[in-house]
Amino acid sequence: MSEWTPQQSADLYRIADWGEGFFSVSPQGDLRVHPRGAYAGSSAAAIEPERSIDLPHLVGELERRGLRRPMLIRFSDILATRIEHLAGCFAEAIEENEYGGRWRGVYPIKVNQQAHVVEEVVGFGKPFGVGLEAGSKPELLIALALLDTEDALLVCNGYKDRAYVETALLAQRLGRTPVIVVDRYNEIDVIVKAAASLGIRPHIGLRARLSTVGAGRWIESSGEHSKFGLSAGELVGAVERLRSEDMLDCIELLHFHIGSQITSIRAHKDALREAMRIYVGLHRLGADSLHLLDVGGGLGVDYMGGGTDDPSSMNYSTQEYANDIVYAASQACADAGIPEPDIITESGRAMVAHHSVLVFDVIGVNRDQSPAHPPSCDDDDHAVLHALREAVESIAPETLSECYHDLLHGRDEAASLFSLGYLDLRGRAKSESLFHAGCRRIGEVLAQLGETPEEFDDLTALLTDTYFGNFSIFQSAPDAWAVKQVFPVMPIHRLDETPSRNGTIVDLTCDSDGRLDRFIGEHEEQPTLRLHPWNGAPYFLAVFLVGAYQEILGDLHNLFGDTDAVHVRLDDDAGYEVEHFVVGDAVSEVLDYVQYDRRALSERVRRTIERALREGRISLEDSALLRKRYDQGLDGYTYLSDES
Ligand SMILES: *Cc1c(COP(=O)(O)O)cnc(C)c1O
C-alpha cells in the first residue's frame, strides 16, 4: 500500500497554479474537469464547482463510442467560462473607473480556426457582443459567414487586396460592422478607390507601429521593425490623405498589437501609454470620429502557473490587465478632454487555450538500465574495467565530481579499446554496466544532498525512464518543439499512487526532437516528470492548455495526421453531451496531401502480389492477408492502436 495521496499529486503537478479552477484530483486519484471553473468574478450561474467530469471515465466512454487514441477533447463550457471571465474583468474595470466606453472584444480566428471552435466563440460571446478578427482573406470569408451577432465588430487585419477590401465593404450591406484596418500605408489607396466605386462609407482603422517592444517570445511583431503598422509620419499622412478625400470621419479605430503571450504587465502598460498619446494626437489632428481603441492580442496564459515573466508564464492577471487598460484610457481622455473610446481586445490565446486537452496513451517504456550493484571484476578483466570499478567504489559526497570524470573517461576508453579490438563485446557490456552503476550511485548521493550541480545534467538524463507516447508533438503540441514552450503534462489517473519514476516522454515520430522534456518544476522548468511505473495496462497522460495555436500550426511530420476530436458539453441534469465528433485523418487522407493516390498505390501492390503468386513466393492465404492489411492500413488511423 502506498502512502501517496491524491492531494500530493495535485501539489506535485501544480494543478491549482495553472488550472484556473478547471481541474482537480478526485479522492479516487482521477483527474477531474470542472468545466465551469470557479472564477470569483463570474456570474452566479457559472460557479457550480460540483458539476465536474471524471476525465479517465470520459476517455473510456469516448473510446466505447469509437474515438481513438490520441484524442483531443474540447470542453465547450471551459471556452464559455473563459469568455465570460474576460468580459467580466472588463465589466468590473469599467464600473470601477466609471468609464464611459464599453468592452467589445473580438476573437482572432487564426488562433484556432476550427469551425466548431469559431462557432462556439460566436455563440458564447453573443451576450457580450464578441466579434471576430480576420487576418487574411480566408479568415474574412469565415467571419462573414459565421458572425451574426448584432452590433459586433468584424476587425479586418492583414494584407489586403482589392477583393479583400470589397468583400469587407459589402459586408456592411448585410448589416455587419467591418472595420478595415490600414496595416500598410498603401492600403489607403485601395480602400478609398473601392469605397468610392461601391458608394460605401467605410469604417477605417489605423494600425500604429509602436516603438514599445513587447515582452516574451514574440517581440518581433512589435517595435520599429514590425511587419505591420504605420509610423508617426504615416499616421499624419493618413489623416491628411483621408481629409483630402473628405473621409476624415471614416477613421473610427486605432489599432496596435505588440505580440502574443506578453509575459510582463509592464510591456502592456508602456504600449498603452504610447498608444493613448497617438489616440489623443489623432483627435487633435481632426480625426474626432475616432471612438474605438483596439489593443490587439497579447494577453498571456500562465502555462507554468508560476506567475513570473518566464516565456511560458505571465506576471499579471486578466483583471489587472483589464484594469490597466481602462485606467490608462480613462486618464488620457480626461487629460485631453475627449470622450472615452470603446475598448476592443483581440485576445485569442487567453480565450481558447484552456478548453482543449490532448489525451494519449503510453505504449512502452525504456527503463533506466542502471544496475543497483556494480558487476564484479576478476583477474581476466581488462584494466579499464578495474579502473571503472574502482571509480564506482570511491563514490562519496566529497568525491562526486572526480569520480564522475573517472567514469566518463573509463567509458570512453573502453569504447575506443573495443573499436581497436582490445576489448570484446562482453567486456564492452561490462564497462557500460559499471558506468551506469556508478551514475546511479552518484544520483543517489545527489538526491541525498538535495541539489544537482549543472555538470551532472547528462547524468540525470541517464537515470530517467523514457515513456513512449502514442502521439506526435509536431501535430499536437508544436510549440513545445518550435519555441520550447512548457505545457502542463500529467497522468490523468493513478493519482493516488506514488509516481516513483522519473521520465521524459517521446512521441511516435522518428525525430529526436519529438519529445516532451520541459515540465513544470518547483521554481522553473525541469527536464523530467514524475510518472508511475508502467505495468502494461493502459496508462493515460494528457497535455493541457493546447487550445491556442497548437492544432493549427501542427504538421504532418512522419505523416501522423490530425487526431480524433470531440466537444464535450455539460447538460442540464449533471451529465454531459458529446458533440461534433470529428474523425481524425485516415492514412489515405494524409497520403493524399502529399499527392499519393490511394487507388494507384493499392493497385501497384496488387500487381506485385500477383507476380509473387505466379512465382510461387507467397501463398494465396498470405497474399489475401497482405492485401487486407494494406487496405485496412490505408483506411486506418495514423496512430497506433492495440486492437487485435
Ligand atoms: C495573432 C494576433 C492576435 C492574437 O494574439 P493573442 O496573443 O493570441 O491574443 C491578435 N491580433 C493580431 C493582429 C494578431 O496578429
The ligand as an ORCA input file, in Angstrom:
! r2SCAN-3c Opt
* xyz 0 1
  C      -2.086     36.889    -33.551
  C      -2.805     38.139    -33.346
  C      -3.680     38.281    -32.254
  C      -3.873     37.206    -31.214
  O      -2.974     37.360    -30.195
  P      -3.101     36.515    -28.829
  O      -1.850     36.814    -28.149
  O      -3.286     35.097    -29.200
  O      -4.265     37.031    -28.094
  C      -4.391     39.460    -32.142
  N      -4.231     40.451    -33.034
  C      -3.393     40.364    -34.085
  C      -3.269     41.487    -35.023
  C      -2.651     39.213    -34.263
  O      -1.802     39.130    -35.291
*
